[in-house]
Amino acid sequence: MATPGQWIAGARPRTLANAVVPVMVGTGVAIGQGGFVWWRAVLALLVALSLQIGVNYANDYSDGIRGTDDQRVGPMRLVGSRVAPPRQVLTAALTCFGVAAVLGLVLVVVTRAWWILVVGAACIAAAWFYTGGKRPYGYRGLGELAVFVFFGVVPVMGTAYVQTESLSWPAFFASIPVGLLSCSMLVVNNLRDIGTDTQSGKRTLAVMLGAERTRALYVACQVVPFVVALGMVVITPWTALALLAVPLAIPAIKTVLAKAVGPALIAVLQQTGKLQMAYGLLFAVGLAIIF
């Protein structure tokens, strides 16, 4: 029986920036457009957190029953380390998805935008089939694309929409750096696991590209967000505030380019999460400032 601490570790708290940052940035857009609604922003955050924790448990379950995590370098997995039965982890994942669906339905009702139901269903399906099902797309090099869409474009634009009840180009442009920073978390995670993923037959994008090109991809995912923030000064010059986070990107980039492998990349994952949060906060503040 897993302890509460192990369940918390299994939820992978360091990945929760993937849920928090898009909502911060989407809310920054809403504030800048004069449409901030605090309780809708809170609901959007709870939906995002539920989906993130749900996908973490779902991946734990699916990878665990396949044996992909039997020789894992990174953080503990509940099923792979045999501290929790697969059925319990599956139940936890489905519960999180259920919470996200119920809270999301509230936002659908208050906005009367029933098309959001389709988006929500796509989010849950993407979360499950990343490593679940007979042909998981995460095993076919499509994980980064899904992360960009469902932890970048969709939550940023969705958070802004449920508050302003309109879709906007600033929300779309703001979603690009958010999606790339979320991708960088997956890229470095998969870079670390190239060896074990190759042995287990898990064909991630990192396995397909190889270590060197994956390192270049990671650097691009770190650098391009700052380029976008600089470009968005044509909308509001305050997006340049995000450039204050540049110093946080440098140590991780140096480590990756120095060909760090295995456990050494766990520190890069932590540094990437800190950058993601700092960038997201600064970028959101910049987008929120009203002239």
Sequence and secondary structure as in RCSB ss.txt:
>XXXX:A:sequence
MATPGQWIAGARPRTLANAVVPVMVGTGVAIGQGGFVWWRAVLALLVALSLQIGVNYANDYSDGIRGTDDQRVGP
MRLVGSRVAPPRQVLTAALTCFGVAAVLGLVLVVVTRAWWILVVGAACIAAAWFYTGGKRPYGYRGLGELAVFVF
FGVVPVMGTAYVQTESLSWPAFFASIPVGLLSCSMLVVNNLRDIGTDTQSGKRTLAVMLGAERTRALYVACQVVP
FVVALGMVVITPWTALALLAVPLAIPAIKTVLAKAVGPALIAVLQQTGKLQMAYGLLFAVGLAIIF
>XXXX:A:secstr
   HHHHHHHT GGGTHHHHHHHHHHHHHHHHTT   HHHHHHHHHHHHHHHHHHHHHHHHHHHHHTTTTT SSS
  TTTTTSS HHHHHHHHHHHHHHHHHHHHHHHHHHT TTHHHHHHHHHHHHHHTT SSS GGGBT HHHHHHII
IIIHHHHHHHHHHHSS  HHHHHHHHHHHHHHHHHHHHHHHHTHHHHHHHT B HHHHH HHHHHHHHHHHHHHH
HHHHHHGGGT GGGGGGGGGHHHHHHHHHHHHTT  TTHHHHHHHHHHHHHHHHHHHHHHHHH   
